[in-house]
Amino acid sequence: MNDKKNPCEPETIACSVCLKEIPVSEARSEEATDYVMYYCSLDCYDKWKNQSQESNP
Ligand SMILES: [Zn+2]
């Protein structure tokens, strides 16, 4: 028996804010400066946005 991840599972990615794993198909993405960040909900998007703005007073 093999308990490793089933290769048939949908691909998941970690939310860039809360690190929750979400299916890639449901992830919202935003192109940041040099990379694409993924977030699970608009809540996390707002947090990320606020953080990046606060880091530049
Ligand atoms: Zn999240």
N, CA, C, O and the ligand as a Tripos MOL2 file, in Angstrom:
@<TRIPOS>MOLECULE
protein
  229   227    58     0     0
PROTEIN
NO_CHARGES

@<TRIPOS>ATOM
      1 N           0.8320   -1.2120    0.0000 N.3       1 MET1
      2 CA          0.0000    0.0000    0.0000 C.3       1 MET1
      3 C           0.8620    1.2560    0.0000 C.2       1 MET1
      4 O           1.9710    1.2860    0.5340 O.2       1 MET1
      5 N           0.3370    2.2300   -0.5860 N.am      2 ASN2
      6 CA          1.0940    3.4770   -0.6880 C.3       2 ASN2
      7 C           0.2460    4.6280   -0.1440 C.2       2 ASN2
      8 O          -0.8100    4.9440   -0.6900 O.2       2 ASN2
      9 N           0.7190    5.2500    0.9350 N.am      3 ASP3
     10 CA         -0.0450    6.3240    1.5650 C.3       3 ASP3
     11 C           0.3140    7.7060    1.0230 C.2       3 ASP3
     12 O          -0.2020    8.7200    1.4920 O.2       3 ASP3
     13 N           1.1940    7.7330    0.0420 N.am      4 LYS4
     14 CA          1.5830    9.0400   -0.4890 C.3       4 LYS4
     15 C           0.4260    9.6640   -1.2570 C.2       4 LYS4
     16 O          -0.5850    9.0190   -1.5380 O.2       4 LYS4
     17 N           0.6010   10.9050   -1.5790 N.am      5 LYS5
     18 CA         -0.4650   11.6470   -2.2440 C.3       5 LYS5
     19 C          -0.9130   10.9610   -3.5220 C.2       5 LYS5
     20 O          -0.0960   10.4870   -4.3110 O.2       5 LYS5
     21 N          -2.1830   10.9170   -3.7080 N.am      6 ASN6
     22 CA         -2.7520   10.3670   -4.9210 C.3       6 ASN6
     23 C          -2.4430   11.3080   -6.0880 C.2       6 ASN6
     24 O          -2.8090   12.4830   -6.0550 O.2       6 ASN6
     25 N          -1.7760   10.7940   -7.1080 N.am      7 PRO7
     26 CA         -1.4200   11.6650   -8.2420 C.3       7 PRO7
     27 C          -2.6370   12.2060   -8.9670 C.2       7 PRO7
     28 O          -2.5260   13.1280   -9.7750 O.2       7 PRO7
     29 N          -3.8000   11.6350   -8.6810 N.am      8 CYS8
     30 CA         -5.0150   12.1170   -9.3250 C.3       8 CYS8
     31 C          -5.6200   13.3220   -8.5870 C.2       8 CYS8
     32 O          -6.5570   13.9520   -9.0770 O.2       8 CYS8
     33 N          -5.0810   13.6250   -7.4250 N.am      9 GLU9
     34 CA         -5.5940   14.7860   -6.6820 C.3       9 GLU9
     35 C          -5.4070   16.0550   -7.4860 C.2       9 GLU9
     36 O          -4.4390   16.1780   -8.2380 O.2       9 GLU9
     37 N          -6.3110   16.9900   -7.3390 N.am     10 PRO10
     38 CA         -6.1070   18.2700   -8.0120 C.3      10 PRO10
     39 C          -4.8880   18.9750   -7.4310 C.2      10 PRO10
     40 O          -4.5910   18.8570   -6.2420 O.2      10 PRO10
     41 N          -4.2080   19.6880   -8.2650 N.am     11 GLU11
     42 CA         -3.0140   20.3970   -7.8220 C.3      11 GLU11
     43 C          -3.4050   21.5080   -6.8530 C.2      11 GLU11
     44 O          -4.3720   22.2350   -7.0810 O.2      11 GLU11
     45 N          -2.6480   21.6280   -5.7780 N.am     12 THR12
     46 CA         -2.9470   22.6860   -4.8160 C.3      12 THR12
     47 C          -1.7510   23.6100   -4.6860 C.2      12 THR12
     48 O          -0.6230   23.2680   -5.0420 O.2      12 THR12
     49 N          -2.0350   24.7820   -4.1670 N.am     13 ILE13
     50 CA         -0.9950   25.7750   -3.9540 C.3      13 ILE13
     51 C          -1.2930   26.4620   -2.6340 C.2      13 ILE13
     52 O          -2.4520   26.5450   -2.2250 O.2      13 ILE13
     53 N          -0.2670   26.9530   -1.9670 N.am     14 ALA14
     54 CA         -0.4730   27.6020   -0.6810 C.3      14 ALA14
     55 C          -0.8100   29.0700   -0.8820 C.2      14 ALA14
     56 O          -0.1720   29.7720   -1.6670 O.2      14 ALA14
     57 N          -1.8230   29.5150   -0.1580 N.am     15 CYS15
     58 CA         -2.1620   30.9350   -0.1630 C.3      15 CYS15
     59 C          -0.9580   31.7300    0.3230 C.2      15 CYS15
     60 O          -0.3240   31.3500    1.3080 O.2      15 CYS15
     61 N          -0.6410   32.8110   -0.3430 N.am     16 SER16
     62 CA          0.5520   33.5870    0.0090 C.3      16 SER16
     63 C           0.3850   34.3140    1.3320 C.2      16 SER16
     64 O           1.3720   34.7730    1.9070 O.2      16 SER16
     65 N          -0.8320   34.4300    1.8230 N.am     17 VAL17
     66 CA         -1.0760   35.1800    3.0510 C.3      17 VAL17
     67 C          -1.2330   34.2530    4.2500 C.2      17 VAL17
     68 O          -0.4870   34.3710    5.2220 O.2      17 VAL17
     69 N          -2.1890   33.3370    4.1940 N.am     18 CYS18
     70 CA         -2.4640   32.4810    5.3360 C.3      18 CYS18
     71 C          -1.8660   31.0880    5.1640 C.2      18 CYS18
     72 O          -1.9410   30.2690    6.0800 O.2      18 CYS18
     73 N          -1.2840   30.8130    4.0220 N.am     19 LEU19
     74 CA         -0.5900   29.5510    3.7370 C.3      19 LEU19
     75 C          -1.5280   28.3560    3.6880 C.2      19 LEU19
     76 O          -1.0810   27.2090    3.7210 O.2      19 LEU19
     77 N          -2.8040   28.6140    3.6110 N.am     20 LYS20
     78 CA         -3.7550   27.5260    3.4610 C.3      20 LYS20
     79 C          -3.6430   26.9450    2.0540 C.2      20 LYS20
     80 O          -3.4650   27.6730    1.0770 O.2      20 LYS20
     81 N          -3.7520   25.6140    1.9720 N.am     21 GLU21
     82 CA         -3.6460   24.9800    0.6630 C.3      21 GLU21
     83 C          -4.9850   25.0600   -0.0510 C.2      21 GLU21
     84 O          -6.0260   24.7150    0.5090 O.2      21 GLU21
     85 N          -4.9440   25.5110   -1.2680 N.am     22 ILE22
     86 CA         -6.1570   25.6610   -2.0500 C.3      22 ILE22
     87 C          -5.9230   25.0690   -3.4350 C.2      22 ILE22
     88 O          -4.8000   25.0930   -3.9360 O.2      22 ILE22
     89 N          -6.9680   24.5420   -4.0520 N.am     23 PRO23
     90 CA         -6.8050   24.0360   -5.4180 C.3      23 PRO23
     91 C          -6.4170   25.1740   -6.3530 C.2      23 PRO23
     92 O          -6.9370   26.2860   -6.2630 O.2      23 PRO23
     93 N          -5.4970   24.8660   -7.2440 N.am     24 VAL24
     94 CA         -5.0360   25.9020   -8.1600 C.3      24 VAL24
     95 C          -6.2070   26.5060   -8.9290 C.2      24 VAL24
     96 O          -6.2230   27.7010   -9.2230 O.2      24 VAL24
     97 N          -7.1870   25.6600   -9.2480 N.am     25 SER25
     98 CA         -8.3090   26.1520  -10.0370 C.3      25 SER25
     99 C          -9.1480   27.1660   -9.2690 C.2      25 SER25
    100 O          -9.8690   27.9620   -9.8710 O.2      25 SER25
    101 N          -9.0550   27.1380   -7.9220 N.am     26 GLU26
    102 CA         -9.8450   28.0780   -7.1260 C.3      26 GLU26
    103 C          -9.0190   29.2430   -6.6180 C.2      26 GLU26
    104 O          -9.5580   30.1980   -6.0580 O.2      26 GLU26
    105 N          -7.7330   29.1660   -6.8090 N.am     27 ALA27
    106 CA         -6.8720   30.2260   -6.2980 C.3      27 ALA27
    107 C          -7.0620   31.5080   -7.1030 C.2      27 ALA27
    108 O          -7.1990   31.4910   -8.3260 O.2      27 ALA27
    109 N          -7.0640   32.5910   -6.3850 N.am     28 ARG28
    110 CA         -7.0490   33.8790   -7.0690 C.3      28 ARG28
    111 C          -5.5960   34.2940   -7.1630 C.2      28 ARG28
    112 O          -4.8160   34.0450   -6.2440 O.2      28 ARG28
    113 N          -5.2370   34.9060   -8.2310 N.am     29 SER29
    114 CA         -3.8350   35.2560   -8.3840 C.3      29 SER29
    115 C          -3.7070   36.7240   -8.7390 C.2      29 SER29
    116 O          -4.6050   37.3370   -9.3160 O.2      29 SER29
    117 N          -2.5750   37.2510   -8.3780 N.am     30 GLU30
    118 CA         -2.3070   38.6600   -8.6450 C.3      30 GLU30
    119 C          -0.8490   38.7630   -9.0440 C.2      30 GLU30
    120 O           0.0210   38.2120   -8.3700 O.2      30 GLU30
    121 N          -0.5810   39.4490  -10.1140 N.am     31 GLU31
    122 CA          0.8070   39.6020  -10.5150 C.3      31 GLU31
    123 C           1.4440   40.6820   -9.6790 C.2      31 GLU31
    124 O           1.1070   41.8610   -9.7870 O.2      31 GLU31
    125 N           2.3760   40.2570   -8.8370 N.am     32 ALA32
    126 CA          3.1210   41.2180   -8.0420 C.3      32 ALA32
    127 C           4.3190   41.6820   -8.8630 C.2      32 ALA32
    128 O           4.3990   41.4460  -10.0690 O.2      32 ALA32
    129 N           5.2390   42.3410   -8.1840 N.am     33 THR33
    130 CA          6.3430   42.9510   -8.9250 C.3      33 THR33
    131 C           7.0810   41.9420   -9.8010 C.2      33 THR33
    132 O           7.2000   42.1290  -11.0110 O.2      33 THR33
    133 N           7.5640   40.8980   -9.1940 N.am     34 ASP34
    134 CA          8.4070   39.9520   -9.9370 C.3      34 ASP34
    135 C           7.8440   38.5500   -9.9490 C.2      34 ASP34
    136 O           8.4870   37.6310  -10.4550 O.2      34 ASP34
    137 N           6.6590   38.3670   -9.4040 N.am     35 TYR35
    138 CA          6.1260   37.0110   -9.3160 C.3      35 TYR35
    139 C           4.6110   37.0860   -9.2310 C.2      35 TYR35
    140 O           4.0340   38.1640   -9.0910 O.2      35 TYR35
    141 N           3.9840   35.9360   -9.3160 N.am     36 VAL36
    142 CA          2.5410   35.8710   -9.1580 C.3      36 VAL36
    143 C           2.2450   35.3260   -7.7770 C.2      36 VAL36
    144 O           2.7500   34.2640   -7.4110 O.2      36 VAL36
    145 N           1.4370   36.0310   -7.0060 N.am     37 MET37
    146 CA          1.0640   35.5220   -5.6870 C.3      37 MET37
    147 C          -0.3530   34.9890   -5.7570 C.2      37 MET37
    148 O          -1.1790   35.4490   -6.5450 O.2      37 MET37
    149 N          -0.6090   34.0040   -4.9070 N.am     38 TYR38
    150 CA         -1.9230   33.3760   -4.8960 C.3      38 TYR38
    151 C          -2.5820   33.6010   -3.5510 C.2      38 TYR38
    152 O          -1.9070   33.6060   -2.5220 O.2      38 TYR38
    153 N          -3.8540   33.7800   -3.5470 N.am     39 TYR39
    154 CA         -4.5690   33.9290   -2.2920 C.3      39 TYR39
    155 C          -5.9140   33.2380   -2.3840 C.2      39 TYR39
    156 O          -6.4850   33.0830   -3.4630 O.2      39 TYR39
    157 N          -6.4180   32.8160   -1.1930 N.am     40 CYS40
    158 CA         -7.5960   31.9620   -1.1670 C.3      40 CYS40
    159 C          -8.8810   32.7730   -1.2030 C.2      40 CYS40
    160 O          -9.9290   32.2530   -1.5830 O.2      40 CYS40
    161 N          -8.8160   34.0270   -0.8160 N.am     41 SER41
    162 CA        -10.0360   34.8260   -0.7590 C.3      41 SER41
    163 C          -9.6830   36.3080   -0.8440 C.2      41 SER41
    164 O          -8.5180   36.6950   -0.7500 O.2      41 SER41
    165 N         -10.7030   37.1110   -1.0210 N.am     42 LEU42
    166 CA        -10.4550   38.5530   -1.0730 C.3      42 LEU42
    167 C          -9.9460   39.0650    0.2650 C.2      42 LEU42
    168 O          -9.2100   40.0510    0.3120 O.2      42 LEU42
    169 N         -10.3330   38.3980    1.3640 N.am     43 ASP43
    170 CA         -9.8120   38.7700    2.6790 C.3      43 ASP43
    171 C          -8.2950   38.7410    2.6710 C.2      43 ASP43
    172 O          -7.6380   39.6920    3.0920 O.2      43 ASP43
    173 N          -7.7540   37.6400    2.1880 N.am     44 CYS44
    174 CA         -6.3070   37.4960    2.1640 C.3      44 CYS44
    175 C          -5.6970   38.4920    1.1850 C.2      44 CYS44
    176 O          -4.6220   39.0350    1.4400 O.2      44 CYS44
    177 N          -6.3600   38.7290    0.0980 N.am     45 TYR45
    178 CA         -5.8510   39.7110   -0.8560 C.3      45 TYR45
    179 C          -5.7560   41.0880   -0.1890 C.2      45 TYR45
    180 O          -4.7660   41.7990   -0.3630 O.2      45 TYR45
    181 N          -6.7820   41.4560    0.5660 N.am     46 ASP46
    182 CA         -6.7590   42.7440    1.2540 C.3      46 ASP46
    183 C          -5.6130   42.8170    2.2490 C.2      46 ASP46
    184 O          -4.9070   43.8210    2.3320 O.2      46 ASP46
    185 N          -5.4360   41.7250    3.0130 N.am     47 LYS47
    186 CA         -4.3410   41.7090    3.9800 C.3      47 LYS47
    187 C          -3.0060   41.9130    3.2830 C.2      47 LYS47
    188 O          -2.1780   42.7230    3.6990 O.2      47 LYS47
    189 N          -2.8240   41.1550    2.2110 N.am     48 TRP48
    190 CA         -1.5580   41.2540    1.4800 C.3      48 TRP48
    191 C          -1.3730   42.6800    0.9450 C.2      48 TRP48
    192 O          -0.2810   43.2430    1.0130 O.2      48 TRP48
    193 N          -2.4440   43.2420    0.4200 N.am     49 LYS49
    194 CA         -2.3620   44.5660   -0.1560 C.3      49 LYS49
    195 C          -2.0240   45.6020    0.9110 C.2      49 LYS49
    196 O          -1.1720   46.4680    0.7090 O.2      49 LYS49
    197 N          -2.7110   45.4950    2.0570 N.am     50 ASN50
    198 CA         -2.4410   46.4230    3.1580 C.3      50 ASN50
    199 C          -1.0120   46.3020    3.6500 C.2      50 ASN50
    200 O          -0.3490   47.3020    3.9280 O.2      50 ASN50
    201 N          -0.5440   45.0610    3.7540 N.am     51 GLN51
    202 CA          0.8240   44.8490    4.2240 C.3      51 GLN51
    203 C           1.8170   45.5050    3.2850 C.2      51 GLN51
    204 O           2.7440   46.1860    3.7240 O.2      51 GLN51
    205 N           1.6220   45.2990    1.9990 N.am     52 SER52
    206 CA          2.6220   45.8340    1.0710 C.3      52 SER52
    207 C           2.5620   47.3620    1.0560 C.2      52 SER52
    208 O           3.5690   48.0200    0.7940 O.2      52 SER52
    209 N           1.4040   47.9190    1.3320 N.am     53 GLN53
    210 CA          1.3270   49.3780    1.3700 C.3      53 GLN53
    211 C           1.9450   49.9200    2.6440 C.2      53 GLN53
    212 O           2.6250   50.9460    2.6290 O.2      53 GLN53
    213 N           1.7010   49.2150    3.7680 N.am     54 GLU54
    214 CA          2.2420   49.7050    5.0490 C.3      54 GLU54
    215 C           3.7530   49.6230    5.1010 C.2      54 GLU54
    216 O           4.3930   50.3490    5.8610 O.2      54 GLU54
    217 N           4.3310   48.7340    4.2900 N.am     55 SER55
    218 CA          5.7800   48.5920    4.3290 C.3      55 SER55
    219 C           6.4600   49.7590    3.6360 C.2      55 SER55
    220 O           7.6880   49.8420    3.6020 O.2      55 SER55
    221 N           5.6630   50.6530    3.0870 N.am     56 ASN56
    222 CA          6.2560   51.8020    2.3780 C.3      56 ASN56
    223 C           5.5580   53.0920    2.8510 C.2      56 ASN56
    224 O           4.7360   53.6480    2.1230 O.2      56 ASN56
    225 N           5.8750   53.5620    4.0480 N.am     57 PRO57
    226 CA          5.1640   54.6910    4.6340 C.3      57 PRO57
    227 C           5.4090   56.0140    3.9040 C.2      57 PRO57
    228 O           4.8660   57.0460    4.2980 O.2      57 PRO57
    229 ZN         -5.5140   32.8480    2.5110 Zn       58 ZN58
@<TRIPOS>BOND
     1     1     2 1
     2     2     3 1
     3     3     4 2
     4     3     5 am
     5     5     6 1
     6     6     7 1
     7     7     8 2
     8     7     9 am
     9     9    10 1
    10    10    11 1
    11    11    12 2
    12    11    13 am
    13    13    14 1
    14    14    15 1
    15    15    16 2
    16    15    17 am
    17    17    18 1
    18    18    19 1
    19    19    20 2
    20    19    21 am
    21    21    22 1
    22    22    23 1
    23    23    24 2
    24    23    25 am
    25    25    26 1
    26    26    27 1
    27    27    28 2
    28    27    29 am
    29    29    30 1
    30    30    31 1
    31    31    32 2
    32    31    33 am
    33    33    34 1
    34    34    35 1
    35    35    36 2
    36    35    37 am
    37    37    38 1
    38    38    39 1
    39    39    40 2
    40    39    41 am
    41    41    42 1
    42    42    43 1
    43    43    44 2
    44    43    45 am
    45    45    46 1
    46    46    47 1
    47    47    48 2
    48    47    49 am
    49    49    50 1
    50    50    51 1
    51    51    52 2
    52    51    53 am
    53    53    54 1
    54    54    55 1
    55    55    56 2
    56    55    57 am
    57    57    58 1
    58    58    59 1
    59    59    60 2
    60    59    61 am
    61    61    62 1
    62    62    63 1
    63    63    64 2
    64    63    65 am
    65    65    66 1
    66    66    67 1
    67    67    68 2
    68    67    69 am
    69    69    70 1
    70    70    71 1
    71    71    72 2
    72    71    73 am
    73    73    74 1
    74    74    75 1
    75    75    76 2
    76    75    77 am
    77    77    78 1
    78    78    79 1
    79    79    80 2
    80    79    81 am
    81    81    82 1
    82    82    83 1
    83    83    84 2
    84    83    85 am
    85    85    86 1
    86    86    87 1
    87    87    88 2
    88    87    89 am
    89    89    90 1
    90    90    91 1
    91    91    92 2
    92    91    93 am
    93    93    94 1
    94    94    95 1
    95    95    96 2
    96    95    97 am
    97    97    98 1
    98    98    99 1
    99    99   100 2
   100    99   101 am
   101   101   102 1
   102   102   103 1
   103   103   104 2
   104   103   105 am
   105   105   106 1
   106   106   107 1
   107   107   108 2
   108   107   109 am
   109   109   110 1
   110   110   111 1
   111   111   112 2
   112   111   113 am
   113   113   114 1
   114   114   115 1
   115   115   116 2
   116   115   117 am
   117   117   118 1
   118   118   119 1
   119   119   120 2
   120   119   121 am
   121   121   122 1
   122   122   123 1
   123   123   124 2
   124   123   125 am
   125   125   126 1
   126   126   127 1
   127   127   128 2
   128   127   129 am
   129   129   130 1
   130   130   131 1
   131   131   132 2
   132   131   133 am
   133   133   134 1
   134   134   135 1
   135   135   136 2
   136   135   137 am
   137   137   138 1
   138   138   139 1
   139   139   140 2
   140   139   141 am
   141   141   142 1
   142   142   143 1
   143   143   144 2
   144   143   145 am
   145   145   146 1
   146   146   147 1
   147   147   148 2
   148   147   149 am
   149   149   150 1
   150   150   151 1
   151   151   152 2
   152   151   153 am
   153   153   154 1
   154   154   155 1
   155   155   156 2
   156   155   157 am
   157   157   158 1
   158   158   159 1
   159   159   160 2
   160   159   161 am
   161   161   162 1
   162   162   163 1
   163   163   164 2
   164   163   165 am
   165   165   166 1
   166   166   167 1
   167   167   168 2
   168   167   169 am
   169   169   170 1
   170   170   171 1
   171   171   172 2
   172   171   173 am
   173   173   174 1
   174   174   175 1
   175   175   176 2
   176   175   177 am
   177   177   178 1
   178   178   179 1
   179   179   180 2
   180   179   181 am
   181   181   182 1
   182   182   183 1
   183   183   184 2
   184   183   185 am
   185   185   186 1
   186   186   187 1
   187   187   188 2
   188   187   189 am
   189   189   190 1
   190   190   191 1
   191   191   192 2
   192   191   193 am
   193   193   194 1
   194   194   195 1
   195   195   196 2
   196   195   197 am
   197   197   198 1
   198   198   199 1
   199   199   200 2
   200   199   201 am
   201   201   202 1
   202   202   203 1
   203   203   204 2
   204   203   205 am
   205   205   206 1
   206   206   207 1
   207   207   208 2
   208   207   209 am
   209   209   210 1
   210   210   211 1
   211   211   212 2
   212   211   213 am
   213   213   214 1
   214   214   215 1
   215   215   216 2
   216   215   217 am
   217   217   218 1
   218   218   219 1
   219   219   220 2
   220   219   221 am
   221   221   222 1
   222   222   223 1
   223   223   224 2
   224   223   225 am
   225   225   226 1
   226   226   227 1
   227   227   228 2
@<TRIPOS>SUBSTRUCTURE
     1 MET1         2 RESIDUE 1 A MET
     2 ASN2         6 RESIDUE 1 A ASN
     3 ASP3        10 RESIDUE 1 A ASP
     4 LYS4        14 RESIDUE 1 A LYS
     5 LYS5        18 RESIDUE 1 A LYS
     6 ASN6        22 RESIDUE 1 A ASN
     7 PRO7        26 RESIDUE 1 A PRO
     8 CYS8        30 RESIDUE 1 A CYS
     9 GLU9        34 RESIDUE 1 A GLU
    10 PRO10       38 RESIDUE 1 A PRO
    11 GLU11       42 RESIDUE 1 A GLU
    12 THR12       46 RESIDUE 1 A THR
    13 ILE13       50 RESIDUE 1 A ILE
    14 ALA14       54 RESIDUE 1 A ALA
    15 CYS15       58 RESIDUE 1 A CYS
    16 SER16       62 RESIDUE 1 A SER
    17 VAL17       66 RESIDUE 1 A VAL
    18 CYS18       70 RESIDUE 1 A CYS
    19 LEU19       74 RESIDUE 1 A LEU
    20 LYS20       78 RESIDUE 1 A LYS
    21 GLU21       82 RESIDUE 1 A GLU
    22 ILE22       86 RESIDUE 1 A ILE
    23 PRO23       90 RESIDUE 1 A PRO
    24 VAL24       94 RESIDUE 1 A VAL
    25 SER25       98 RESIDUE 1 A SER
    26 GLU26      102 RESIDUE 1 A GLU
    27 ALA27      106 RESIDUE 1 A ALA
    28 ARG28      110 RESIDUE 1 A ARG
    29 SER29      114 RESIDUE 1 A SER
    30 GLU30      118 RESIDUE 1 A GLU
    31 GLU31      122 RESIDUE 1 A GLU
    32 ALA32      126 RESIDUE 1 A ALA
    33 THR33      130 RESIDUE 1 A THR
    34 ASP34      134 RESIDUE 1 A ASP
    35 TYR35      138 RESIDUE 1 A TYR
    36 VAL36      142 RESIDUE 1 A VAL
    37 MET37      146 RESIDUE 1 A MET
    38 TYR38      150 RESIDUE 1 A TYR
    39 TYR39      154 RESIDUE 1 A TYR
    40 CYS40      158 RESIDUE 1 A CYS
    41 SER41      162 RESIDUE 1 A SER
    42 LEU42      166 RESIDUE 1 A LEU
    43 ASP43      170 RESIDUE 1 A ASP
    44 CYS44      174 RESIDUE 1 A CYS
    45 TYR45      178 RESIDUE 1 A TYR
    46 ASP46      182 RESIDUE 1 A ASP
    47 LYS47      186 RESIDUE 1 A LYS
    48 TRP48      190 RESIDUE 1 A TRP
    49 LYS49      194 RESIDUE 1 A LYS
    50 ASN50      198 RESIDUE 1 A ASN
    51 GLN51      202 RESIDUE 1 A GLN
    52 SER52      206 RESIDUE 1 A SER
    53 GLN53      210 RESIDUE 1 A GLN
    54 GLU54      214 RESIDUE 1 A GLU
    55 SER55      218 RESIDUE 1 A SER
    56 ASN56      222 RESIDUE 1 A ASN
    57 PRO57      226 RESIDUE 1 A PRO
    58 ZN58       229 GROUP 0 **** ****
